[in-house]
């Protein structure tokens, strides 16, 4: 995304875009990759609701949220591209609100990686996570990325 400061993310958060829905896909490589043909598509507001459930000191990954939605809907998997976009929309919407904060910094990418697309980038997410007791580590020399150390031990389990 670009020009985040000029967009109304709270309006975007409430656009359902004909979701939720299950779409049957026929692309064989995708069916093999995701383990089935029933793809669930959740609206942005659903991602925000789940992200609000993550308590202080815990984290979740986008992948775990996707697994939760697929399980709850009876689908084989949740669409991955919109998941990343909708998590970012929820983060920016929270950033733009004066109240009803979504603790978006507790939502990580795969393998516990911090999200450079969140408000303030990885530095703000790192600061907020460390304030909750997490240790953030750096990996790489040229392509530097940041991760929550031992994030698996503090993963929030969605039920």
C-alpha positions as CSV (number, residue, x, y, z in Angstrom):
1,X,0.0,0.0,0.0
2,X,1.1,3.6,-0.5
3,X,-0.1,7.0,0.8
4,X,-1.5,5.4,3.9
5,X,-1.8,8.8,5.7
6,X,-4.3,9.9,3.0
7,X,-6.6,6.8,3.0
8,X,-9.7,6.2,5.2
9,X,-8.9,2.8,6.5
10,X,-11.9,2.6,8.8
11,X,-14.1,3.0,5.7
12,X,-12.1,0.2,4.0
13,X,-12.4,-1.9,7.1
14,X,-16.2,-1.9,6.8
15,X,-16.4,-2.8,3.1
16,X,-17.6,-6.4,3.0
17,X,-16.9,-6.8,-0.7
18,X,-19.5,-9.6,-0.9
19,X,-17.7,-11.5,1.9
20,X,-17.7,-13.8,3.7
21,X,-17.9,-16.4,1.0
22,X,-16.5,-19.7,-0.1
23,X,-15.2,-20.0,-3.6
24,X,-14.4,-23.3,-5.3
25,X,-11.2,-23.1,-7.2
26,X,-10.2,-25.3,-10.1
27,X,-6.5,-24.3,-10.5
28,X,-4.7,-27.6,-9.9
29,X,-1.4,-26.1,-8.6
30,X,-3.3,-24.1,-6.0
31,X,-5.4,-27.0,-5.0
32,X,-2.2,-29.0,-4.4
33,X,-0.5,-26.1,-2.6
34,X,-3.4,-25.4,-0.2
35,X,-4.8,-28.9,0.2
36,X,-8.2,-28.5,-1.3
37,X,-10.5,-26.5,-3.5
38,X,-12.8,-24.7,-1.0
39,X,-11.3,-21.3,-0.4
40,X,-12.8,-19.1,2.2
41,X,-12.7,-15.3,1.9
42,X,-13.2,-13.3,5.1
43,X,-14.1,-9.6,5.1
44,X,-11.6,-7.1,6.6
45,X,-13.7,-6.5,9.7
46,X,-13.4,-10.2,10.6
47,X,-9.6,-9.9,10.7
48,X,-10.0,-6.8,13.0
49,X,-12.3,-8.8,15.3
50,X,-9.8,-11.6,15.7
51,X,-6.8,-9.3,16.1
52,X,-8.7,-7.6,19.0
53,X,-8.9,-11.0,20.8
54,X,-5.1,-11.3,21.2
55,X,-4.2,-10.4,24.8
56,X,-1.2,-8.6,26.2
57,X,1.9,-10.8,26.1
58,X,0.5,-13.1,23.4
59,X,1.0,-13.0,19.6
60,X,-0.7,-14.6,16.6
61,X,0.4,-15.1,13.0
62,X,-1.6,-14.3,9.9
63,X,-1.4,-18.0,9.0
64,X,-3.0,-19.0,12.3
65,X,-5.9,-16.5,11.7
66,X,-6.3,-18.0,8.2
67,X,-6.4,-21.5,9.7
68,X,-9.0,-20.4,12.2
69,X,-11.3,-18.9,9.5
70,X,-11.0,-22.0,7.3
71,X,-11.8,-24.3,10.2
72,X,-14.8,-22.2,11.3
73,X,-16.2,-21.9,7.8
74,X,-15.7,-25.5,6.7
75,X,-13.3,-24.5,3.9
76,X,-10.0,-26.1,3.0
77,X,-8.1,-22.8,3.3
78,X,-8.5,-19.0,3.5
79,X,-7.4,-16.8,0.7
80,X,-3.8,-15.7,1.5
81,X,-3.4,-12.5,-0.5
82,X,-6.5,-10.7,0.9
83,X,-5.6,-11.9,4.4
84,X,-2.3,-9.9,4.3
85,X,-4.1,-6.9,2.9
86,X,-6.9,-7.0,5.4
87,X,-4.6,-7.4,8.3
88,X,-2.8,-4.2,7.2
89,X,-6.1,-2.5,6.7
90,X,-7.1,-3.4,10.3
91,X,-3.8,-2.1,11.6
92,X,-4.0,1.2,9.8
93,X,-7.7,1.6,10.8
94,X,-6.8,1.2,14.4
95,X,-3.9,3.7,14.0
96,X,-6.4,6.3,12.6
97,X,-9.0,5.8,15.4
98,X,-9.0,7.8,18.6
99,X,-10.5,4.9,20.6
100,X,-11.3,1.2,20.2
101,X,-7.7,0.2,19.6
102,X,-6.9,-3.0,17.8
103,X,-3.5,-4.4,19.1
104,X,-2.3,-5.0,15.6
105,X,1.3,-5.2,16.6
106,X,0.6,-8.6,18.1
107,X,-0.2,-10.0,14.7
108,X,3.0,-11.4,13.0
109,X,3.8,-12.7,9.6
110,X,5.0,-16.3,9.0
111,X,7.7,-17.6,11.3
112,X,7.1,-14.7,13.8
113,X,8.3,-12.0,11.4
114,X,7.4,-8.4,12.1
115,X,5.3,-6.6,9.5
116,X,7.0,-3.7,7.7
117,X,3.6,-2.5,6.3
118,X,2.1,-1.7,9.8
119,X,2.0,1.9,11.0
120,X,5.5,3.0,12.0
121,X,7.0,-0.1,10.2
122,X,8.9,-2.7,12.1
123,X,10.4,-0.2,14.5
124,X,7.1,0.7,16.0
125,X,5.9,-2.9,16.1
126,X,9.2,-3.9,17.7
127,X,8.9,-1.2,20.4
128,X,5.3,-2.2,21.2
129,X,6.2,-6.0,21.4
130,X,9.2,-5.4,23.6
131,X,7.1,-3.3,25.9
132,X,5.0,-6.4,26.3
133,X,8.0,-8.5,27.2
134,X,8.8,-10.1,23.9
135,X,12.4,-10.3,22.5
136,X,12.8,-9.2,18.9
137,X,15.8,-10.5,17.0
138,X,17.3,-9.5,13.7
139,X,18.1,-12.0,10.9
140,X,20.1,-11.5,7.7
141,X,22.9,-9.3,6.7
142,X,21.7,-7.7,3.5
143,X,18.0,-8.5,3.6
144,X,17.4,-7.7,7.3
145,X,14.2,-8.9,8.9
146,X,13.0,-8.9,12.5
147,X,11.3,-11.7,14.3
148,X,9.8,-12.4,17.8
149,X,12.2,-14.8,19.4
150,X,10.4,-18.1,20.4
151,X,7.1,-16.7,19.2
152,X,5.6,-20.2,19.2
153,X,5.7,-20.3,23.0
154,X,3.5,-17.2,23.2
155,X,1.1,-18.0,20.4
156,X,-2.6,-17.3,21.2
157,X,-4.8,-20.2,20.5
158,X,-8.0,-19.3,18.7
159,X,-11.0,-21.5,19.6
